């Protein structure tokens, strides 16, 4: 009788474990960019650089962290926005490289979701050792690529 129970118990345990595992790990997939290696624009480097610079700092209102035109690198400070779901932050990193037939642009937009604001915490908390005012940032799961939107905006501006 004991020999007949072991296979049934093992099957039951694995079934419960599989259900538990699939329930705990179900997350919406992050959509990857349509341009994982960047997008080539058939325009001179100077024109694309100026347009990317204007898009990021004028149109989107980001704050400059690192800008190096010679190396084709732009990084913004984290921009923080309070929403109904909590505090959201994002930053943009743009890399440009001059090619024979145009300029290659690679955008990366990092998005983080902070914990909901607690009533006892002041709006501006003391900064942590890495310079962040918020310690509880999580990567936000999103259904569309934030970088793809930047490529579309850049393409519209270059036309």
TAJOKA-V496479 format. One record per helix or strand of 2 or more residues. SS is the DSSP state (H for helix, E for strand). FROM is the first residue (numbers start at 1). LEN is the number of residues. If there is no record, write none. Layout:
# TAJOKA-V496479
[[SS,FROM,LEN] [SS,FROM,LEN]]
This chain:
# TAJOKA-V496479
[[H,2,24] [E,39,3] [H,45,15] [E,64,5] [E,73,4] [E,79,5] [E,86,14] [E,102,12] [E,138,2] [H,146,13]]
